[in-house]
Amino acid sequence: MPFDVFISYSAKDKAPAEAVCAKLEAANLRCWIAPRDIRPGADWAESIIAALRSCRVMVLIFSSHANTSPQVRREVQRACEKGLTVMPFRIEDVQPSASLEYYIGSVHWLDALTGPMEGHIEKLASLVKAFTDGSSPPDPQRTESHTAPGSPPTTSSTQSAIAEAPAAGTAEVCNEVASVIRESRKELPGETDLPLRLSLHFNKAIVAGYSSTIAIRIENRSPAPLENIDLTLESNGIGSNPCKAFRRMPPGSTTRDLLEIEAAKGGNFVLRCRVRFSQGDSLYNLRGTTQFTVNVIPGDQSLNINISDIQVPRGAQADNAGAGGEFVPVKIENLVPPGAIRTLNDLLNYSLPEDFAAIPLELDYEVSQAAVRRVDAAGGSGWNIPKQFLGSVQTGTKLLLDPAESGSGFIRGIRLIARPEFKLGRSKQEADFLTWFWPRTPEHDEMTRRLSRVHVVGTVEAGKVFIRDAGSTNESTFEGHPLQSEQNDQIDQRGTLILGHEYALDVTPCPSALPEGLHIDNTRLWNGPSPAKPAIRGCVRFIPTNSEIALYDALWLFTDANFGTSRLNPLVLDLPGVAEVEGRFLYYRGNFWIEAFEGANIRVGNVRLRPKEIVPITDAQPIVFGNTPFRVKVEA
């Protein structure tokens, strides 16, 4: 069933979202809204992508909750990629985060900050109705040209026309609004505001056990140069992660190259693409995915093969809809002359016609160069335990930090787990990471109940991280591969973990920021346990992608994890007074520790930490991040 309007909102704004939906549907606009329009048992992410394909307009219920919601950010990014007109409906006086500003910083905002909400919703309905009735379908190569709060308006005629839209609406004014929108959209080039575009061309058939190549094309679409560009491809279907670095790309330039890959095993896999670069004073990390096939061929090079069984990813036949939708598997016999491929050697050496297709990228994180320099300065050696903490010793494997005050609104707690086993599930008593659909609603509670008390278990064995199903009733998958209860799957790169076909998590193994280990100058004066070599370094981060985090953040900590407001950090603390990269948690000699980076505002008890000071964490000393105090509890 086709829809007119996709409504994007944080679950905390359910009431205004449903009010907008009711008003739009009263105006005969077919609305898609979650979770109402997701069929029972259907995949959440697939349902959203399918809905976006069928809609022409996205109404974004914009608030402080939406501003920090990863799910809302992904929906807006996908909407822009598919050419939907995004209409933010602002119900709180907040500015868009950097990640959202990429996509909606130049569109018109309809404010609902003063006066009765009903009147603002009626204006919104009139505007949406005018667009769907009086304009041509949105051009997928254009975006809106009006401005977000805090930005100068692009065209005063647009602002005045929308401001004059009547509550009930007249055809003349609404058609004028739609006309202004159509004209203003012609002024903007490009599909999104991302400064970089990545395209791939699978120029060879990929065969298990043999090397192959993938052609890459990177375009700088911005008016400023890009510097220190690093591209990395990751997949369970290839033996290593090929990388390519480019020092500088001038504005408007394009570069091409080849990446050599070694196909490890046959099957259908997800190829994850990560592009990191600097521009001006900021460092950016973009990521995207696509699907590809590794073919299985008998090893005899002289053996005749049936090319009708061989698939290659091609872009030209795809519908360009959704993440990974730019490539589709195509039989190679449709691409080569008859008789051109008879043997395995023929197949491996044949170069396919050029067919680049864009990888849909999204902003993973943005961080200032100054913050990166603070992290670099915090490495090396020369840590010191302040003398008042030399007697602080409390060994344990689980650190619980809970907000000490509740008057400033809901603040999530923090859990650091330093055990060789990490459990994910819906049980507060048994699971380390709580897989509740959040915030709680009757619909979300029903979805949560379909998950097991402990659904998935992670383990560390022989210096490697593994994951397995815990005998759940509704199964689990990692990167599309079903997990078994009697067999471990290694996690050596970032991927998507799905519990019960519904609850999705972004799983990221984070390398240690201290590859040479921790060297404390006065450690001989501290009376903790003797040093022991860690089995593995770094940490593993878990972030839900179709739910908000419930109650507390949980991190699987092996040796160290940076924290701050940027998603560059394994642990994101979006708290008042906290910097992009604020400090670091560590696990050393059986104790949890904390240190502050330059310019940080971290207090342990009554002591504000200075750079290179490191403090063992105990129950006796509360910790304050910026302006937010936390109670501390260490468990064995």
Secondary structure by P-SEA (a helix, b strand, c coil): ccccbbbbbcccaaaaaaaaaaaaaaacbbbbbccccccccccaaaaaaaaaaaccbbbbbccccccccaaaaaaaaaaaaaccccccccccccccccccccccccccccccccccaaaaaaaaaaaaaaaacccccccccccccccccccccccaaaaaaaaaccccccaaaaaaaaaaaaaaaaaccccccccbbbbbbccccccccccbbbbbbbbccccccccbbbbbbbcccccbbbbbbbcccccbbbbbbbbbbbbccccbbbbbbbbbbccccbbbbbbccbbbbbbbbccccccccccccbbbbbccccccccccccbbbbcccccccccccccaaaaaaccccbbbbbccccccccccaaaaaaaaaacccccccccccccccccccbbbbccccccccbbbbbbbbcccbbbbcccccccccccccccccaaaaaaaaacccccbbbbbcccbbbbbbcccccccccccbbbbccbbbbccbbbbbbccccccccccccccccccccccccccccccccbbbbccccbbbbbbcccccccbbbbbcccccccccccccccccccccccccccbbbbcccbbbbbbccccccccccccccccbbbbbcccbbbbcccbbbbbbbcc
